[in-house]
Amino acid sequence: MEHDVIIIGGSFAGLSAAMQLARARRDVLVLDTGSTRNRFAASSHGFPGQDGRSPAMIREILRAELGKYPTIRFRDAEAMAASRQAEGFAVLLAEGEKVAARRLVLAYGLRDTLPDLPGLSERWGTSVLHCPYCHGYELNGQPVGVLARNELAMHQAMLLPDWGPTTLFTQGVFDPTSDQRQALVARGVSVEDAPVTGLIGPAPKLDAVRLADGRDVPLAGLFLAPQTAPTSDLVASLGCRTNDGPTGPYLAVDGMQATSVPGVFAAGDLAAPMANATLAAAAGVMAGGSAHRSLIFDPELTQTA
């Protein structure tokens, strides 16, 4: 067997898993394309010990730390498919080569699909945002908006007044009930039924949104819930079970980050209904430790999920 563990994905979850396995002196290969979900954000906030650093810098620090361990190897390569083989798993790379390991950790994340609005995509991660806990504080109490895509907008709109005066744009896809409107009023949220048709200001900064009736509403930040999907079809090729989340499917795991396929573990946004850097790193720690314990206590992969 070529490696003890292959980790597919080199962001916070994958690197955290790698650290546990490196410290167990296990032979680990980390496959990383570099196209992380958080690459659009200039800084990461709420991540203990890393607040304000860019996601790229945090990954660079983590990789440098892992570089001190002799059993970790990094490879800039894309995994195209994975399958069970007698002693573990085979992973097919984009260039056609196959690599093998006794265990897999999936940490390759999700991709976001955004609404098709002029000026929106070029502001993603700077002034068009998904998480107030990650980015709301830096808007300094200025006006913010929520762009509805479904009823999840209600949750965001109720949270956001703690970060600034809030307007909920229903976009014709979410009609709050009478009780919901009363709750929004109690939180000081304005409800705007005229659709947003474009974003105004020198991107990536946001000055306002333009409505279908020609009005402009000043905003410093616009929050929305993107539609999400795994960045790879590996889950399907392995046969791992998925759950339906509020923004899209995510990989089903147990409390030890084990998937429904014995020997395959997962962590990060790929395996959680809610995205958060700290939670992704913590899940990676668990996935790495669980993969190590599986090598010891179930070396032949005889246990079933």
C-alpha positions in Angstrom: 0.0 0.0 0.0 1.5 3.3 -1.1 0.2 5.5 1.8 -1.5 5.1 5.1 -3.9 7.9 4.4 -4.7 10.2 1.4 -6.3 13.5 2.3 -8.1 15.1 -0.6 -8.3 18.9 0.1 -5.7 21.2 1.5 -7.6 23.9 3.4 -8.3 24.2 7.1 -10.0 20.8 7.5 -7.6 18.8 5.4 -4.5 20.3 7.0 -5.9 19.8 10.5 -6.4 16.1 9.7 -2.9 15.9 8.3 -1.4 17.3 11.5 -2.9 14.5 13.7 -1.7 11.9 11.3 1.7 13.5 11.0 2.1 13.4 14.7 1.2 9.7 14.7 4.1 9.2 12.2 1.8 7.9 9.5 2.6 8.2 5.8 0.2 10.8 4.4 -0.4 12.3 1.0 -2.3 15.6 0.8 -3.8 16.3 -2.6 -4.6 20.0 -3.1 -5.8 22.0 -6.2 -5.5 25.3 -4.4 -9.0 26.3 -5.4 -10.4 26.7 -1.9 -13.9 28.0 -1.2 -12.5 30.8 1.0 -10.1 32.2 -1.7 -12.4 35.1 -2.4 -12.2 36.4 1.2 -9.4 38.9 2.0 -9.4 37.9 5.7 -10.7 35.2 8.1 -12.4 36.3 11.3 -13.6 34.4 14.4 -10.9 31.7 13.9 -9.1 31.6 17.3 -5.4 32.6 17.0 -5.8 33.6 13.3 -8.3 36.5 13.4 -7.7 39.0 10.6 -5.2 36.9 8.7 -6.0 36.0 5.1 -7.1 32.4 4.4 -4.1 32.0 2.1 -1.8 33.1 4.9 -3.3 30.7 7.4 -2.9 27.8 5.0 0.7 28.8 4.3 1.4 28.8 8.1 -0.2 25.4 8.5 1.7 23.9 5.6 4.9 25.3 7.0 4.2 23.6 10.3 3.4 20.3 8.6 6.6 20.6 6.6 8.5 19.8 9.8 7.0 16.3 9.8 8.9 13.8 7.6 5.9 11.5 6.8 3.7 14.2 5.2 3.8 14.8 1.4 1.9 17.4 -0.6 1.0 17.1 -4.2 -0.7 19.7 -6.4 -3.1 17.4 -8.1 -6.9 16.9 -8.6 -8.6 13.7 -7.6 -11.0 12.6 -10.3 -12.4 9.3 -8.9 -11.9 7.0 -6.0 -12.8 3.3 -5.4 -12.4 0.6 -2.9 -9.7 -2.0 -3.5 -8.6 -5.1 -1.6 -6.4 -3.4 1.0 -7.9 0.1 0.9 -8.6 2.7 -1.8 -7.3 3.8 -5.2 -7.6 7.4 -6.3 -7.4 8.4 -9.9 -5.6 11.7 -10.5 -6.4 14.1 -13.4 -3.2 13.3 -15.2 -4.2 9.7 -15.3 -2.0 8.3 -12.5 -3.4 6.2 -9.7 -2.4 6.6 -6.0 -3.4 4.3 -3.2 -3.9 4.4 0.5 -5.4 2.3 3.3 -7.7 5.2 4.4 -9.2 8.3 2.8 -10.1 11.7 4.3 -12.3 13.9 2.1 -11.9 17.6 2.8 -12.3 19.1 -0.7 -15.1 21.5 0.2 -18.0 23.0 -1.7 -18.5 25.4 -4.5 -21.0 28.3 -4.3 -23.6 29.3 -6.9 -24.6 32.9 -6.7 -27.6 34.8 -8.1 -27.1 36.3 -11.6 -27.1 40.0 -10.7 -24.9 42.6 -12.3 -22.0 43.5 -10.0 -22.6 40.7 -7.5 -19.9 38.1 -8.3 -17.0 40.6 -8.3 -17.9 41.6 -4.8 -18.2 38.1 -3.4 -16.2 37.6 -0.2 -15.7 41.4 0.3 -19.0 43.2 0.4 -21.3 40.4 -0.8 -21.2 37.9 2.1 -22.7 34.8 3.6 -21.7 34.9 7.3 -22.2 37.9 9.6 -20.0 36.2 12.3 -17.1 36.1 9.8 -17.5 39.5 8.2 -20.2 41.6 9.9 -18.1 43.4 12.4 -15.8 44.9 9.8 -18.8 46.7 8.2 -18.7 49.0 11.3 -22.4 49.4 11.9 -23.3 50.6 8.4 -26.5 49.6 6.6 -26.6 46.0 5.4 -29.1 44.0 3.4 -30.2 40.4 3.0 -30.9 39.1 -0.5 -33.6 36.4 -0.3 -33.2 33.2 -2.2 -35.6 31.2 0.1 -36.9 31.2 3.6 -33.3 31.0 5.0 -33.3 34.8 4.4 -35.5 35.2 7.5 -32.8 33.7 9.7 -30.1 36.0 8.3 -32.4 39.1 8.6 -33.2 38.4 12.2 -29.5 38.1 13.0 -28.1 41.1 11.1 -29.4 44.1 13.1 -26.7 43.4 15.7 -24.2 44.4 12.9 -26.1 47.3 11.3 -29.4 48.7 10.2 -30.9 45.9 8.1 -33.1 45.6 5.0 -34.6 42.3 3.8 -35.0 42.2 0.0 -37.7 39.5 -0.7 -36.9 39.3 -4.4 -40.3 37.8 -5.1 -39.1 34.4 -3.7 -39.9 34.8 0.0 -43.1 36.3 1.3 -42.8 36.6 5.1 -45.9 35.6 7.1 -47.7 38.1 9.3 -45.9 36.7 12.3 -42.5 36.8 10.6 -43.1 40.5 9.5 -43.9 41.3 13.2 -40.7 39.6 14.3 -38.7 41.6 11.7 -40.3 44.9 12.8 -39.4 44.1 16.4 -35.8 43.7 15.3 -35.9 46.9 13.3 -35.6 45.2 9.9 -37.1 46.9 6.9 -38.8 44.7 4.3 -38.4 45.7 0.6 -40.5 43.8 -1.9 -39.1 45.7 -5.0 -36.4 43.3 -6.5 -32.8 44.2 -6.5 -31.5 44.5 -10.1 -27.9 45.5 -9.6 -25.2 46.6 -7.3 -23.6 50.0 -7.3 -20.1 51.3 -6.3 -16.4 50.6 -7.2 -16.1 46.9 -6.9 -15.3 45.1 -4.6 -16.7 47.9 -2.5 -20.5 48.3 -2.3 -22.3 51.6 -2.0 -25.9 50.7 -2.8 -28.2 48.3 -4.5 -30.5 49.4 -7.3 -34.2 48.3 -7.3 -36.4 47.5 -10.2 -38.4 50.7 -9.7 -35.2 52.8 -10.0 -34.6 53.6 -6.4 -31.1 53.1 -4.8 -30.8 51.8 -1.3 -27.4 52.6 0.4 -25.7 49.5 1.7 -22.2 48.6 2.9 -22.8 44.9 2.8 -25.2 42.5 1.2 -25.7 39.0 2.7 -27.1 36.0 1.0 -27.2 32.2 1.3 -25.5 30.7 -1.9 -26.5 27.4 -3.3 -23.8 24.9 -2.6 -22.5 21.6 -4.1 -19.4 19.4 -3.6 -16.5 20.5 -5.8 -15.9 16.9 -6.9 -17.9 13.8 -7.7 -15.8 11.6 -5.5 -18.6 11.1 -3.1 -20.7 9.5 -5.8 -17.9 7.3 -7.0 -17.3 6.0 -3.5 -21.0 5.6 -2.7 -21.0 7.8 0.4 -24.4 8.8 1.7 -25.4 12.5 1.7 -27.9 14.7 3.6 -29.9 17.6 2.3 -28.8 20.8 3.9 -30.2 24.4 3.9 -28.1 25.4 0.9 -27.4 22.0 -0.8 -26.3 18.5 -0.1 -23.5 17.7 2.3 -21.7 14.4 3.2 -23.3 12.4 6.0 -20.8 11.7 8.8 -21.1 10.4 12.4 -19.6 11.9 15.5 -16.2 10.6 14.6 -16.4 12.1 11.1 -16.8 8.6 9.5 -18.8 8.5 6.3 -21.2 5.6 5.4 -18.3 3.9 3.6 -15.9 2.1 6.0 -12.4 3.6 5.9 -13.6 6.9 4.4 -13.7 10.0 6.7 -14.7 13.6 5.9 -14.5 17.0 7.3 -15.0 20.7 6.6 -17.8 22.4 4.6 -18.2 19.2 2.5 -19.4 17.3 5.6 -21.4 20.0 7.5 -24.6 21.9 7.1 -22.9 25.1 8.2 -19.6 26.6 7.1 -17.2 27.9 9.7 -13.4 27.9 9.7 -13.0 26.9 13.3 -15.6 24.1 13.0 -13.9 22.9 9.8 -10.5 22.7 11.6 -12.0 20.9 14.6 -13.7 18.4 12.3 -10.4 17.8 10.5 -8.7 17.0 13.9 -11.4 14.4 14.5 -11.3 13.0 11.0 -7.5 12.6 11.2 -7.6 10.9 14.6 -10.4 8.7 13.5 -8.6 7.6 10.4 -5.6 6.7 12.6 -7.6 4.7 15.0 -9.3 2.8 12.2 -5.8 1.8 11.0 -5.1 0.3 14.4 -8.4 -1.2 15.5 -9.9 -2.3 12.1 -6.8 -2.9 9.9 -8.7 -5.1 7.4 -11.7 -2.8 7.2 -14.0 -5.5 8.3 -16.4 -3.2 10.2 -19.5 -2.0 8.3 -20.9 1.5 8.6 
